[in-house]
Amino acid sequence: MTCSWPIAFLMVVAIAWSLVLASDAPGSAPALSRELRTDLVTKIRIGSATRDGVAKLLGRPWRTVHYGDCNAVEYQELWEYWGHDVSGSFKLTIEFDDAGIARVVARTVPTGGIVVLAAAPAPESSHQH
């Protein structure tokens, strides 16, 4: 069986994307650029820690998510890190408000359990629609 080059190219692209998407599946941790030190997580001061401060403390996140919503209660930016401890792998998520202040730190395990490690009250919203 022979394929024309455009079809072969599309097949290669489809396989590559399936591998990228599969690497983000639950239970599959991405390769770590460096190990997350859980002792440093306790140094994040919720309600006052900034993006820059968190980046200096923990390094670059594995993934960032930007929602771009106008509701300050549902934070706009999330940073995710992968870690490992005696209980296994976990994902650490830090949620930032519009001003770039850390408001929530949560830990998620591959089985889907989420534990909020620290949270600050939502900032007063002055945004009007």
C-alpha positions, 0 to 999 in steps of 0.5 A, spaced: 500 500 500 502 506 498 500 513 500 501 520 497 506 525 501 500 529 504 496 523 507 503 521 510 504 527 513 497 528 516 498 521 519 505 523 522 502 529 525 496 526 528 500 521 531 505 526 534 498 530 537 496 523 540 502 522 543 502 530 546 495 529 548 496 522 552 502 525 556 497 529 559 492 524 561 491 523 568 496 518 571 501 520 567 506 525 569 510 529 565 518 529 565 520 534 570 525 539 569 527 539 576 524 536 582 519 540 586 521 541 593 515 540 597 518 544 603 518 550 599 511 550 598 510 551 605 513 558 604 508 561 599 504 566 603 497 566 600 494 573 599 501 576 599 506 572 594 506 574 587 508 570 581 515 573 581 516 570 588 513 563 586 517 563 580 523 564 584 521 559 590 519 554 585 522 555 578 518 555 572 511 551 572 510 545 568 504 548 565 500 555 566 492 556 564 489 563 563 482 563 563 481 570 561 474 571 565 472 577 568 470 574 575 475 575 580 472 569 584 474 564 579 481 566 578 484 568 572 491 564 572 493 557 574 500 555 575 501 547 575 507 543 578 509 536 578 512 533 584 513 526 588 513 524 595 512 518 599 505 517 597 507 518 590 506 523 584 501 529 585 500 536 581 501 542 585 496 548 583 497 555 585 491 560 583 493 567 582 488 573 582 488 579 577 493 582 581 498 576 580 497 575 588 497 567 590 490 566 592 489 558 592 494 552 593 492 545 592 494 538 591 491 533 586 493 526 586 492 522 580 486 518 582 483 525 582 483 527 590 484 534 591 486 537 597 486 545 598 493 546 602 492 554 603 487 559 601 485 566 602 479 570 601 477 572 594 479 580 593 474 585 593 472 586 585 471 593 583 470 590 575 463 592 573 460 589 567 
